[in-house]
Amino acid sequence: MKVIAFNASPRKQGNTRIVIEHTLKQLNDMGFETGIIHLFDYTIQPCQGCNECREGEHCPINDDLMNLYEIMKRADGIIMASPVYFGSATPPLKALIDRTGYIARNNGYVFKGKAGAPIAVTARDGGNFTIAQIAFWYYYNGLIMPGSTSWNVVYGEEIGDVLQDTRGLEAMTEFGINLGNLLTKLADK
Ligand SMILES: Cc1cc2nc3c(=O)[nH]c(=O)nc-3n(C[C@H](O)[C@H](O)[C@H](O)COP(=O)(O)O)c2cc1C
C-alpha cells in the first residue's frame, strides 16, 4: 500500500519536509511504501471555475495537475502538509485542493474511502485555520481521517526549529501509526 505526502513549502528541505519525513517514517516502519511530492516543482494554476470537469474526469488547463491527480488516484493514503502563510495553506496546495476536489466530486467521488489528513507547520499562529482549510477537502471528498493526540500542527520558524517541538512530533508519530493501522483495517474489510 502506498501513502503520498504533498509538501506545499517552497523551502524543499524546510520544517514541513522534516515533519513529513517524521510522519512517513512511522509508515515505512509498518511496511508502507511512501513518497513525497514537492508541489513547488510543479505548475498548478488556479481553478478557473469553467465546470468542464462536470463533463468528464479531466481539467482543460494544460499544466501538471492531471499527473498529480492520477498519482492521488493510485495512492491509498494522501497527506497534505503546508507551512502556514498568513493563516492559510500556500497557493499551490490551494490550487491542488480546488481542482482535484472538483474533478473527483464531479465524477463519482473518486477519492472516497481513501485515508489521510492535513498537517500544518507554523511559527506561532494560524495552524488550526490551515488544518481546517485543508480538512474541508477531506470531508467533501469522502476520505477517512485518523486522529492523533492533538491537531496535526507542529511549531517552528527557522529551518530545524520543529525538532524542538517534542509534543508536536509526538502527535505526528501517533498520526502516522494511526494512519497505518487505519489503512491496514480498510484493506482487510
Ligand atoms: C509569507 C509567509 C507568511 C507566514 N505567515 C505565518 C503566519 O501567519 N503565522 C505564523 O505563525 N507563521 C507564519 N510564517 C512562518 C512559517 O509558517 C514558518 O517559518 C514555517 O516553519 C515555514 O515552514 P517551511 O520551513 O516548511 O517553509 C510565514 C512565513 C512566510 C514566508
The ligand as a Gaussian input file, in Angstrom:
#p B3LYP/6-31G(d) Opt

LIG

0 1
 C        4.941000      34.638000       3.614000
 C        4.984000      33.963000       4.957000
 C        3.869000      34.024000       5.766000
 C        3.879000      33.426000       7.029000
 N        2.749000      33.506000       7.808000
 C        2.771000      32.976000       9.050000
 C        1.621000      33.073000       9.907000
 O        0.550000      33.535000       9.525000
 N        1.725000      32.610000      11.179000
 C        2.891000      32.058000      11.653000
 O        2.939000      31.715000      12.816000
 N        3.977000      31.885000      10.838000
 C        3.947000      32.340000       9.563000
 N        5.043000      32.181000       8.733000
 C        6.191000      31.360000       9.205000
 C        6.176000      29.915000       8.648000
 O        4.911000      29.325000       8.803000
 C        7.231000      29.054000       9.371000
 O        8.523000      29.643000       9.238000
 C        7.259000      27.626000       8.904000
 O        8.129000      26.875000       9.748000
 C        7.784000      27.504000       7.473000
 O        7.810000      26.149000       7.106000
 P        8.849000      25.617000       5.996000
 O       10.233000      25.658000       6.613000
 O        8.424000      24.229000       5.666000
 O        8.726000      26.531000       4.820000
 C        5.049000      32.756000       7.483000
 C        6.156000      32.677000       6.634000
 C        6.139000      33.274000       5.381000
 C        7.359000      33.169000       4.485000

